Amino acid sequence: MDRVVLPEILDELPPADPRAIGSRRDLRRINGVMGNAGVLAAALRAAGTGPTAPARCAELGAGDGALALALARRLAPAWPGVAVTLVDRRPAVTAGTLAGFTQLGWTATVVAADVFAWLDRAAAETDVIVANLFLHHFPEADLRRLLARAAARTRLFAACEPRRSPFALAASGLVGLLGANAVTRHDAVVSVRAGFTGAELSARWPAAGWTLREGGARAFSHVFTAARAPRPGAGG
Ligand SMILES: C[S@@+](CC[C@H](N)C(=O)[O-])C[C@H]1O[C@@H](n2cnc3c(N)ncnc32)[C@H](O)[C@@H]1O
């Protein structure tokens, strides 16, 4: 299956639009079925963060922040007091979700920005950057640009994306069985066709001096991590 990137409806809807609210609810359910918070937590633990736990993390394309909170619940015991930045062009993070981070001892900041504009800011310098169901939105040139900018901003990058496979494509046509609305039913199929397989993200990661891992995870996901190799003579 060749990779095909087409526009997704949710990307164009204002956060308060009932179709967007319904689709973000569907995404929470789909993330649960895909097991993406667990996939990302395991990938981050396997990649390792070096001698010091991260102090600053960011999610690109964080949406309603629910995935980030589910990830934080898994990581907070080993990563205390993290400052997490939730970046999205159209963020939809509720007060309840922000309170969830506070209960874990984390602080969450929501930034409404295009990912490229945010990565250009000095404030984007973070220990860990994650992306969930996000990289597949970008066609080839933008994807390479995004990965290059992320690599310049962090020491550990992890992404969990739709796996581009006939099985995942067939399953994406059935999300209506989970009660998904018309927006999600459209976007799910588009997402799988724009997803990843093999070592496609590793091939697009820009710099030498990184440890890359990539492959299928659970039934429908594709996971990628890039961990910057410690500089010779660095402490730890
Ligand atoms: C499929 S949703 C995933 C949201 C969240 N990561 C999750 O797993 O529920 C993709 C998100 O990317 C955001 N997005 C798309 N293009 C973007 C861009 N260029 N810059 C920032 N956010 C973007 C959309 O607003 C949307 O919230």
The ligand as an SDF file (V2000), in Angstrom:
LIG
                    3D

 27 29  0  0  0  0  0  0  0  0999 V2000
   -5.9670   12.8490   15.0820 C   0  0  0  0  0  0  0  0  0  0  0  0
   -5.8410   14.1990   16.1710 S   0  0  0  0  0  0  0  0  0  0  0  0
   -4.9030   13.4840   17.5080 C   0  0  0  0  0  0  0  0  0  0  0  0
   -5.0360   14.2450   18.8010 C   0  0  0  0  0  0  0  0  0  0  0  0
   -4.3480   13.5970   20.0120 C   0  0  0  0  0  0  0  0  0  0  0  0
   -2.9310   13.4530   19.7940 N   0  0  0  0  0  0  0  0  0  0  0  0
   -4.9980   12.2740   20.3380 C   0  0  0  0  0  0  0  0  0  0  0  0
   -4.3240   11.2350   20.2180 O   0  0  0  0  0  0  0  0  0  0  0  0
   -6.1700   12.2640   20.7080 O   0  0  0  0  0  0  0  0  0  0  0  0
   -4.6280   15.2480   15.3740 C   0  0  0  0  0  0  0  0  0  0  0  0
   -4.4680   16.6070   16.0180 C   0  0  0  0  0  0  0  0  0  0  0  0
   -3.4770   17.3250   15.3100 O   0  0  0  0  0  0  0  0  0  0  0  0
   -3.8480   18.6940   15.2610 C   0  0  0  0  0  0  0  0  0  0  0  0
   -3.1110   19.3000   14.1480 N   0  0  0  0  0  0  0  0  0  0  0  0
   -3.2050   18.9880   12.8260 C   0  0  0  0  0  0  0  0  0  0  0  0
   -2.3170   19.7090   12.1050 N   0  0  0  0  0  0  0  0  0  0  0  0
   -1.6390   20.4920   12.9890 C   0  0  0  0  0  0  0  0  0  0  0  0
   -0.5830   21.4380   12.8630 C   0  0  0  0  0  0  0  0  0  0  0  0
   -0.0630   21.7380   11.6620 N   0  0  0  0  0  0  0  0  0  0  0  0
   -0.1050   22.0380   13.9810 N   0  0  0  0  0  0  0  0  0  0  0  0
   -0.6420   21.7420   15.1970 C   0  0  0  0  0  0  0  0  0  0  0  0
   -1.6430   20.8450   15.3780 N   0  0  0  0  0  0  0  0  0  0  0  0
   -2.1360   20.2360   14.2840 C   0  0  0  0  0  0  0  0  0  0  0  0
   -5.3510   18.6690   15.1090 C   0  0  0  0  0  0  0  0  0  0  0  0
   -5.9480   19.8740   15.5600 O   0  0  0  0  0  0  0  0  0  0  0  0
   -5.7220   17.4740   15.9850 C   0  0  0  0  0  0  0  0  0  0  0  0
   -6.0260   17.8580   17.3080 O   0  0  0  0  0  0  0  0  0  0  0  0
  1  2  1  0
  2  3  1  0
  2 10  1  0
  3  4  1  0
  4  5  1  0
  5  6  1  0
  5  7  1  0
  7  8  2  0
  7  9  1  0
 10 11  1  0
 11 12  1  0
 11 26  1  0
 12 13  1  0
 13 14  1  0
 13 24  1  0
 14 15  1  0
 14 23  1  0
 15 16  2  0
 16 17  1  0
 17 18  1  0
 17 23  2  0
 18 19  1  0
 18 20  2  0
 20 21  1  0
 21 22  2  0
 22 23  1  0
 24 25  1  0
 24 26  1  0
 26 27  1  0
M  CHG  2   2   1   9  -1
M  END
$$$$
